[in-house]
Amino acid sequence: MPQQLSSKEQSLFRQVIKYYESKQYKKGLKAAEQILRKNPNHGDTQAMKSLIQNSQGQTDEAFALAKLALKNDMKSHVCWHVYGLLWRSVKNFEEAIKAYKFALKIESDSIQIQRDLALLQIQMRDFQGYIQSRKTMLQQRPQIRQNWTALAVAYHLAGELQEAEKILTTYEDTLKQTPPKSDIEHSEAVLYKNTIIAETGEFQRALDHLEAITKNNLDRTAVMEMRADYLLRLDKKEEAAQAYRDLLARNNEYRAYYDGLEKSLGLDKSDKGSRQKLNELYDSYAQQGERIDAARRIPLDFLDGDDFRKAADRYLRRMLTKGVPSTFPNIKALYSNSEKKQVIQDIVEGYESETVVNGSAEKQSDGETSKNFHPSVYYFLAQHYDYHMSRNLVKALEYIDKAIESDPSAVYYNMTKARIWKHYGNLQKAAETMNHARTLDERDRYMNTKCAKYQLRNDENDKAINTMSKFTRNETVGGALGDLHDMQCIWYLTEDGESYFRQRKLGLALKRFRALYDIFETWHEDQFDFHSFSLRKGQIRAYIDMVRWEDELRDHPFYTRAALSAIQVYLLLHDKPEIAHASLANGVPDMDGMDANERKKALKKAKKDQEKKEAEAKEVEKKNAAKKGGTGADGEPKKEDPDPTGSKLVETKEPLEEATKFLTPLLEMSPKNIKGQNIGFEVYLRRKKYLLALKCLLAASSLDSENPSLHEQATRFRMTLSSLSEPLPEPISSIIEKNFTLLPKSTDLVAHNEAFLSRHKNSPRHIHAYLKVRQQLEPKSQSENEKQMQALLKLENIELEEAIEGLLLLDAWSSGAEVKKAYVDTARERWLEASLFPAAII
């Protein structure tokens, strides 16, 4: 039997709850201990004490006490509720949900427990469970609008659109009078209902409903956009055209409105018969204001011939006369058409030869703007020749030097020069030039971050963090880097991690990639608070968008980059476990070229260095123990990082399992990323998960059947299957042979490889794949492969990045130093300015 409290102790117990809710943990703990002195087995008090302990960071003690509380009072809904809260705090939502359900069996009318359960169910995307919880909450308190809206949201997310609409309509029918126009919650709710109707595909009914609510709705822009869209979908083109004209009257720079107007008028850019009317349409908008840009830029997409030349001349002269820095970024999309690219080049080079500049295309004098013309022309041509579709770096450097000569203090000119050096492959000069550009305007945050990025690309990590520190508070533990972690600066962490990976400082690289992984986890967890906040504020449409965005969160390009790099590190740790020692993992060159004795000495030295570093770290920790640490955004003290160099991450005993943590979301959310499928194969092959490896091969084949990595991996997969010491179980073997049609068992691998080469004689990456396969099939062919690798540098279309990949391949083959030096010497004859060839490999 649970112990009963006296009235005085019951009052004290209520104080414990109050102290917990107000975060007065010391007072709450003192009050709880006062109760437990007289009632040592009172489960509810023990549960509340465990909750306070958990808030103080004593998680293990909290769980032990919570279990003791349940043992003393299994029928207490408070104990079960607290147990669920503890599991929720450690992100074990499945166990938390079980505990909440036990609590509800005991106290089915508890609104708080029901709300906590509902929030976890939507977090876990248990839509049917969420519907039941929201139904219960609605039955308990039907007078609150949030409960009706929440149930509609539950049905909507579960795909039951008609039920969602029905719930919202039922609530509206209960209203005795229409809410005032100033009621934001009502305005959002009826617009949300309209989006549900539209999602059912009944656009006429959605339009009728929208017309009925337009007058009193506060989001005028959304109403106008939805109305125009519905009219266009219903083929009411005349009304749709007027609707889009009304939208353009509000914002004449939004391309989507112009696209809608074109469709409404039955005009098609790809139809030559429509081009005259389109041109007249855009001219009419361009004449409405001198500052309108979209109406002047869009016609360049569909005009051709002399019409394009005239329009491009007018547009470019206007923009360059004004000295608009973004002219080239606004134009470069046209370069996919080679004729237009050549016309633009001819026009702007013609401007360069002009000796007198009179401002506008109509030859009107404009002394204020004409002084910008020639520098802008030089700047445009520098960007033109730096662009990958029209690259000529010699000319690009020539033109940017002319631009800088005309205005040495122009930040954008110096920034573009840094970019040109980057494309030359000279990252040292690029970083120095970008830093010079930054000093021209030290208050420009964009230039500051751009400079840091170039320094990271040049592997100057200390300089980069010093540059970033100019715009951080530098008050938290870890200084500027700690601030960047707090600000979740994912671009910096990604670039920093990739830089350390290039330097073979694997511990620090993993440290950054793990931090980025944790940031995405935090973003996923952050939605938890919005499940209740958005309903409370009535922002339902934004909430639905947020939930759907969260479902695709790890499709983000930065997650993909970090995951691919982290998996490569873990694969390296699996293939070469000897580099797991901290000092080797943070900068010591690869040991492939060492003999057994040298490797043994290197490992012994690495262990000694590691022990020395650990001893030094302990001393530093003792000195810092008395110092006051920084505080986080919540005001809580920040803890020192116990593993600042990532040595513990590198020393993992299961690198492939760690790689899988990054890989699973990557394959799930980015199935069309062929690099993800390629690296997935590498992980699963090493884990001997042959069916999953085959799945990755087939997925890669469906994306690009001639992918060079796919060719090499498919061959290696067939060789692996043929060389297994024990045959695979019959079901697995039969599935593989049935589905692995890329390379049937009877295929002559040598002939297959030669056929692959004949199809891709002029592609460096495909030839790399061919040579990798030949090296595996015929190890004695290495000297010939090395010669062919060097001959690749003579190909006209080979890029610097591909040349570096060739050097890395020679290193993977353990080629001699003379071979690699000869390769680099040949490459440097072609890329005179390049500084990208890894010194550790050479």
URDA-V497650 format. One record per pair of residues at least 24 apart in sequence whose C-alpha atoms are under 6 Angstrom apart, sorted by sequence separation. I is the first residue (numbers start at 1). J is the second residue. If there is no record, write none. Layout:
BEGIN
i:j
I:J
I:J
END
This chain:
BEGIN
i:j
240:264
379:403
431:455
378:403
43:69
77:103
411:437
674:700
203:230
237:264
375:403
582:610
43:72
77:106
43:73
187:217
127:158
427:458
47:79
269:302
790:823
44:78
44:79
181:216
321:359
3:42
459:499
253:294
318:360
314:361
322:369
321:369
321:370
323:372
513:562
321:372
321:373
328:380
320:373
323:376
320:376
712:769
708:766
708:769
712:773
582:647
580:650
2:73
580:651
507:585
506:585
505:585
506:586
505:586
574:655
505:587
504:587
570:655
570:659
567:659
563:662
555:669
554:669
555:670
511:646
508:645
507:645
508:646
507:646
507:647
507:650
477:630
476:630
589:840
192:541
185:538
146:535
426:833
426:834
425:834
426:835
425:835
END
